Amino acid sequence: KITKKYFGFVFSETHFKPLSSVDARNDSGIGVKSEIVQHQFFIFDYSLAPVFTYKKYVDLDRELTYNLSNRLRIKSNNWGDYGASITYFLIYGPNGNSFHKVENQFTYKITDKTVFVNKLFLLYNSENKDSNWILTSGLNFVF
């Protein structure tokens, strides 16, 4: 069914050595998420946020830019203790450069407060045509 649910959010994400030309990258912002479709088996949502991006390049100085982020996500629903989602994240800068992230996430609920998370990212930076795959695993704790 089509829904009209809106949520505010704050986020910050840091990657060390995400691309060969970048030592560190942090994207932080505050925005609005809209749940567009809620189905028995999946949820589709979209978010929009202004983003402050900090980059430390390998061969250059630091850079702070103000950008706009867009995110589309399809998230599994009703799989019991297992979950999955596919997220496309785009940060578009005022100079026409863009940073893309495709994230495949798989989760397993260990307890009501603990979730095992496995993520596979594909990162791409249009500024220097650089890309990279990153695999991460960890635990999320809910408070």
N, C-alpha and C positions, 0 to 999 in steps of 0.2 A: 504494500500500500504506500501511497505517496504521503510523506509526513512534512510538517513544517516546524521542526524542532531546531532551535538555535542555541548555541553554547559559546561562551567566551573561553579563551584559553591563553596561557602564557607558556612559551617554550624556549629552550636553549639546547643546542646540540653542538658538540665539539668533536672534531675528528683530527687525529694526529697522523700526519703523512697520508692524507686521503688521496692525493695525486702526486705524481713525481715532481711537479714544480712547486708544491705547497707543503710547508712544514706543519702548519696547523691552520685550522679553519673553525670559526665559531659563528653560528647563525642564531640570533636571539630575537624574539618578537612577541607581540600580543595581537590576538585577532579574534575572528568569529568563525565558527564551524556550523554548517547546516547539514542536518541529517535529511537527505532527499528521499530515499526509499528505504523502507523497512519491510523485509520479506521474512518468511518463515526460516529461510536458510541463509540469508545474507543481509547486510546493511551497506548502503552506498551513501557516502558523505563527501562534502566539499568544504574546504576552508580557504580563507583569504586573510593575509596579515602583512603589515609593514614589518620589515626585517632589517636589523643592523647586522652587517657581516664584517667580521674581522678576519683578515688573512695575513699570515706570515709566510712569505715566499722563500724558497731555498736560496735564490741568488739576489733577491731584492729586499727592500724594506717592507715594513708592515703597511697594511692598507685597511681603512675603515670606510665602508660604503653603506648607503641607505638603499634598500631594494624592496621589492614586492614579492611575496611568496604566494603560490597557489598550490593546493594539494587536493588530489582526488584519491579516494580509498574505497575499496570493496573489501568488506570484512565478513568472514563466515559467522553464522549465527546458528545456534542449536546443534552443536556437535558434541555436547556434553563437556568433558574436561579438555578437549582439544580445540584449538582455534587456528585460524589462518587469515592472512590479509595480504593484499597487494596494494601498494601505495605508490603513486607518482607524485613527486614533489618538484616544483619548479620555482627557482628564485630568479627573477628578472631584474637586471640592473638598469639604471638610467642611461648608461653608455651603450646599451644594446646587447651586452654580454649576458649569458645565462648559465646557471648551474642546475643540473638535472640529477635527480636521485630516484631510482626505482628500487623499492624495498619489498622483498618477500619475507613475511614473518610467519613463523610457526610457533604455537604456544601449547604448553601442557600445564593445567592447573594441578599443583601438588597439594595445596591446602586452600582454604578460603582467602588466605593472606599471602600466599606464595605461588608464583607462576614461573615456570622455566620458559625462556624465550630464546629462539634461534632465528637470526636474521641474515639474509643475504642481500647486500647492496650492490647496485651498479651505479657508479658516480661518473658524471661527464661534465666538463667545464668547456663552454664554447669559446672562451677567451683564448685558450691555447690548444684546443682540440685534444685535451688530455682526459683519459678515462681509467677506471680501476674497479676491480671487484673486491669486496670486503665481506668476510664471513665473521659474525660475532655470535656468541652464546652467553647467557647469563641468567640471573634470577631477578625477578621484579617482586618487590614487597609492597603490599597495599596497606596503607595506614588509615 
